Structures are given as C-alpha cells and as structure tokens.
C-alpha cells in the first residue's frame, strides 16, 4: 500500500507542529463491510521533534474505493471533492466565525485533517487514484465506533444530538450573518454527490424483498401497499433536496453509528466526532435527526423516547443560535415539527429501509469492495442480523402511526 508524496501533502501540518517527516507505513483499517464508500488505511508516520526525539503520529488515510462498481456508485469525482472542501474550507470558516461571536467552535466535533488532495497535482480540480485525506487516528485518543447492530444508549444519543445541533446551528448562524459568503463557500459544496438511481429491475427486487420481510410481522401486512410506494421513492433520494427556510443547513445525510466516533471517560460519553462528509447536502436538519434516531439508537429507547429526543435536539439547536446572537423569532418548535413531517413523508422512509441492510449485515458476511455491487444492498434474510427485523418492523409501524407512511 502506497501514498505517493505523503511528505509534501502533510508538510504544512508538520511545519506548524515543528516536526520533521522521516517515513511511514500503512495497512487496512476496517474489516470488510464496515465501510463501502472508500478504502480506509491505518497510517503510522514516523517523525522527529525539534529536540531530536522520534515519535509516531497515528493517522487514518482515506482513499478511493477500488476501480469498479463501488467507485461508480459513490460518484467519487463529486463525493471526494465534497469532503476535501469540507475540511479545507468549511470547517476553518465555521471556526473563525464562532471566534468572532465569542462562542464554542466546531473543532471538537470534526477529525483534525493533516492534509487533503484530489490529485498529486495540488492545483488540479480533477480527482484521480492519488486522491487522499489524512486525519488523526481518533482511536488512539480513546474514541470508538459504536455497535451498529445494537445502537447508542441514551447518554450517547443525547451527546450526539447536542453536537449535531452545534454543527447545524453554527452553519445556520453563518448563513444568516454572511449570506453571500455562505452561498459561495458552503452551499456551493452541498450539491448532489451520489448520482445513484436504481434500475427498475433493482427497484422491483428491493421492494419485493422488503415486502417479504415486512410481512413476517402480521401488523405490517395491511401496510404493504404503502410500504411499496414509500420504498420506491428511493429513485428520488439522491437527486432529492428540498430546502426550507429558516432551518436549512449543512446536513450530513448519512448519520449512522459507523460515521460517529465516541469518547468515553469512566464509562460516560464525553465527546463525539462526526466523520465521512461525502454526501452532505443543504436541507432540513430533521433529515439527520430522524435518520440517526431510527437507524442508530437502541430499540428500547426509540420505542419510548423519540418525541422527547426530538425536543431535546431542538432545545440544543436554539441554545446554539442564541449563543451566536441570532434572532430566534423564526425558529419555532412548531415549524421544526412541520419540517420533520415534510422530510419524513417525502423521502426518509426509503433512505432508512435501503440503509438498514448494510447496517444490519452480520459481521463477516459482507463482500469485499472489489466484489461489491448495488445488488448487495437488497435485504437477504441469510446475511441479516436478527436485530434487523425488529428495527424494520418498528420503523414501518411507527411511520404509519405518525402518518409518515
């Protein structure tokens, strides 16, 4: 495994920290099935400090997925550009804005980026096989990825929602304070990333398999026609983007356990970091809140506390906007709930149903990226963890109860 011209890429970081590059080595970071949109490497950089002592800088390198279907599916020419711009432009812009308002910035909720490029030609806007992003390896600082098969406990869920409100709120405040700069430097990076639109044949297969598994719960049987119609909105999911003011903001769009790293101290969650901004969009924050709650929170919690957690998120968002000196008048809870209804009814169901398959594929049963195709995202009873079925049936029944289906 090779990262060409690594020393040149991270030179600004090394100079800022007064270190000298010596060498590096890297290896695969994640097991098969824990990441589909990229190749993740554990990168160890050997460096020399000013006093002559050597040290290891533990990093993660994010490279393109292998040539083939995965690279085409994830539309890497767009998604990687998004992520590079996110770390090189948007995060520093937001941090500088928070400083002008005397408020907490967003540096703690994003991984530190040591360097990012689309090509060996650092002035190029075209992506190639040498595209890479280098981050600090947060696992060396005590961060872990939660169990996608179980989901987050209540304390972790509230921490994630609090930091999500910080991310969303800072962007909203920046938008209100600097509309022209927002449009040029942030909104311009939030267009469509993945262009995937399933073929009619694939869509029929997804729907057939979902209906079969939904029907295992007798309470879902009367809803099969509605499930069919809602699942087929997957054809519109990636092109879809409904911007509703005033809440429209930078939305992660893929907020599940593997894209959230948590740090625990004495058994309590003390911080989380959001990663993987390849498909971020400009739309309602409710898209992130609902997707996270229904996909990645423990079942006993989402069965009883969804409304409480939505209100918790809203209150945290208002706190962020208040600290950033925003006019709170337009940001009513009623309007937030209206946005939530719009997002849930329009498109969210198909996103959840589609993503429950990779989320609940039994560990060790996923295919290598070189063998992967979108067909592997259709639910297969033999490779799905038992928790998939409870999650699927609850999502269907709760969406129907809320008139979202």
N, C-alpha and C positions, 0 to 999 in steps of 0.2 A: 504494500500500500504506500502511496506516494502523494505528497502535497508539494507541488513544484513552487519554488521561490517563496517558501514559507517565511524565511528570514526577512525578505523585502516586505511581505504583506504585514507582518507584525512589528516592523521597525518603529513606527510612531509610538506604539504601546511600550516597547522596550526602552525607548529613549525617555519617555515620560517617567518610567519607573526606574531609570538608571540601571538597566541590566544589559548584559551582552549575550546575544544568541550564540549557543555552542552547537547543539544538534537536536534531533527529535526522533521519536518513534511513535507508531500508532497501530491500533488494532480495532476490530469491530467492537462497538459499544453495546448494542442491544441484541437480544435474541430475535429470531425470526418471528414476525407477527406483531412486534411492539411499535413498529414504525413503517409506514408504507410509502411516504412521500419523499424519502431521502435516504442516503447512506450515512449512518452515524458512526463516527470513529472516536475512540478514546485516544487522545493525543497527549503525549508527555514531552514537554520542551525542557531541555537542559540549558540552564542559563548561568551566567556568572554575575555576582553582585559587585558593587563598587569596591568592597573590601577584599575581593578576590575569591570569596567563598562561592561554591557552586550550589545551585538549588534546582528543584524540579517544579515546573509550572504545569499543573494538571489542567488540561483543556478538553473540549469537545469540538470536533470538526464535523461540520455538516456539509456533505457533498451531494451532487445529483444522484438520483437513483440510477441503476444500470440502464444502458440503452435498451429500448423495447417498450412494452405496453405501459409500464408504470411511468416512464418518463413522458410519454404522450398523454396519458390520463391526467397527470398532475400539471401539465402545461408549464414545464419548468421555465420556459423563456419569460413567462409572466410571474409565476409564483416566487421564483428566486429573486427576481428584481424587486418584488414587493418587500421581501424580507430584508434584503440588503438595504433598501431605502428606509425601512422601519428603524433599523439600528443606527444607520449612519446619519440620518436626517431627522426623523420624527422624534425619537427618544431625546436627543440633545435639545431639540427645540422645546419640547414639553418641560424638560428640567429647567431650562433657562427661564421659561415663562413662570413657573412656580416660584422661582427665586425672586422675580420682580414683584410677586404678590405676597412674599413672606410666608409661603405655605410649603408643606411637605411635597417633595418632588416624587417622581416615579422610578427613581433609580433602583430602589429595593425590590421592585416587582418585575424587573426585566434582568435577564442574564447580562453580565458585562461582556461586551463584544470586543475582542482584541484586534479583529481585522475582518474585512468582508470584501469580496470581489466577484464580479461576473466572469472575468477572464484574466489571463496573465497580462493582457494589455489593460492597465488600470483605468485608461480613458475610454475603453470600449463600453458601448451600451448593449452589445450582443453577448449572450451567455454561451459558454462552451464547457467542455469537460473539466476545465480547471477552476470552475466556479466553486467557491467555498466560503463558509462563515466559520469563524473561530470564536468560541465562547469559553469562559472559565467553567471548569467542571464542578458544578454545584454539589455533586455527591460528595466531593472531598471536603465540603463545608457543612456536611450533615444533612443536606437535602435528599429527599427520597421521592419516588413516584408512588402514588397510592395504588391499591389493588383494584384494578379495573373491574374485576369480577364481583367485588363486594360494594365498593363505593366509599365515599367520605363520611366520617362521623359528624355529629352536629357541630362541635367546636371547629373542626376543619372546614366544614361547609360555610360557617359564618365568617371565618377568616378569608376564604376565597371570595365570598360575596363582598366583603369590605374592601378588599384590594381591587376587585373588579369595578366597584363603584369609584374607587380612586382613579383607575385608568379611564373609565368612561367620563367621569366628571371633569378631569383635567382637560381632556380633549374638547368637551362641550364649552368649558370656560374659555379656552384658547380660541375656539370658533367665534364666540360672542365678542371677544376683545379684539381679535385680529382677523376679520372675515376674509380679507383679500389674501393675506399670507396663509391662512388656513386652506383656502381653495387651491393655492398654488403649490403648497408644500406637503399638505396632509391629505386632503380629499383627492388630489391627483394620483395618490398612491393606493387608493382604495377602490379601484375599479375591479372588474371581474378577473379572477385568477384562473381557476379551473374552468375549462370550457366543456366539461363532460356533459353530454346529453345521451341518455341510454337509447339504444335502438328499440324499435317496437318489440322485437323478439326478446331482448333482455328485459324490457319493462314488463312484458307479459310473464316472464319467468319469475321475476322478483315478486310480482303481485300474487301469482299462483302459490309460491312458497310461503309468503306471508299469510295469505288466507288460510292455508292448510294448518299452519302453526297457531294462528289466532283461534281457529275453530276447536282447538284442544280444550279451550275454556268455553263451556256452554253459554256463559253470559255474553261472550263476544259474537256468537253466531248471528243474532239479529242485526249486528252491525256490519256484516261482511260487505254489503254494497257500499257503505260509507267508507269502510277501510280501503276498498278497491279504489274509489275515486280519490281519496286523500293521498294514497300511496303514489298514484300516478302523477301527482304534482312534482315528483322528483324530476321530471323532464324540465321543469321551470326553475329548479332550486338554484343551480349555479348561475344562470343568467339573471335570476331574480334580485332585485334590490329596490325596496320601497322606502324612500326617505321621507320621514315625518318629523317635522319640527315641533317643539324645540329640542326633543330628546336625541335626535340623530347624532351619532358619534362613531368613533372607530370601534368596530365590533370584531372580536377575534374570529368568530364564525366556526370554530372547531374546538370548543372548550370542553374537553373531557379529561379524565384522570391522567392520561399519558402526556398531556400538554400543560400539566400543573405540577410543579415540584414543591414539596412541603418540607419545612424545617420544624422539628420538634425539639423542645427543651423540657427535660423532666416529664416527658410524656404528653406535653401540651403543645399544640401547634403555635409557633411564634412568627412565622412568615411564610409566604408562598411566592413563587416566581412563575410567571406565565411564559411559555415558550411556543415556538412554531407559528410565526405570523405570515405564513404563505398564502392564506386565503382570506385575510382580513378585508372587511368591507365598510362602507359608510351607510349605516342604517340604524334601526332601533336597538338600544341596549337590551331590550327584552329578549332578543334572539339569543344572546349569550346567557342570560339569566335562566331562561327556560330550558335551553339545551343542557346546560350544566346540571340543573336540578334533576331533570328526568333521566339523564344518562349516567350521572356520576355520583349521586348521593345515595346513601344506604337506604334500602327499601323501607325499613321501619320508620325512617324519618320522612321520606317523601309521601308516605301514606297518610301522615297526620299533620305535617308542618309546611306544606308548600306555600299556602297563603301567608303564614307567619314569616317565612323566609323571603318572600317577595316584598313584604312590607319592610323587613329588615334591610334588604338591599336598597329600597327606595329611600329610607331614612339616612343611610350612609351616603348615598348619592347627594342628597340635599345638604348634608354636612360638608361634603367636599365643595359643592358650589358656593355655600355660604362662606367658607374659609377663603375661597378665591374671589370673593366680593362680587358675586353675580346677583342680578335681580332674580329673586326666586318666584316672583308672581306667576310666570307662565308654567312653572314646574309643579303642577298639582298632582296628587296621587290618582285622582280620577282620570286624568289624561294619561298617566303612566299605565293604568289598568286598561285603558282604551287601546293604547299602543300594543300592550300584551295580547289583547284579544285579536287585533289585526294580524300580528305576527303568527300567533298560534293557528288561526284559521287559514291563513294564506298558504303557508309553506312548511311550518316547523314539523308537522307530523311526519312528512316524508323524509325529512332530514334525520329525525330520530330513528325511524324504522330502518332506514338504509344503514345508519351507523351502528345500530345495535349488533349487527353481525360481526364486524371486526372487534367491537368492544367485548363481546362475549364468546369469541372463538377460544376454545380450550387451548391453554398454553402448550406449545409444542406441535400443534396441528395446523399452523399457518404455513403457507408456501413461501419459498424464497422469492425475493423480488424479481429475479430473472425468470421465474416460472409463473409469476402472478398475472392475472387479468381481471377486468371488472366483473367477469362472471363469478369470481371467487367472493364477491360481496353479496351474493344471493344467499339467504339463510339455508344451511344444511344441518338437519337435525343431528347428524352423526358427529359434527365438529363443534356444536354449540354447547356451552356450559349450561348446567341445569338452571342457573340464575337468570338466563336469558328469558325463559318462558314466563316467569313471574313479572319481570320487567316489561316484557312485551304486552302481556295481558293487562297489567295495571295502567300502562300508558294509554292503551286503547280505551279502557273503561273510564279513566279519569278525563281524557279528552272529550269523550262522549258526554260525560256528566257536566262538563263545563261548556258544552255546546261549541267545542272547537273542532269537532269531527263531523 
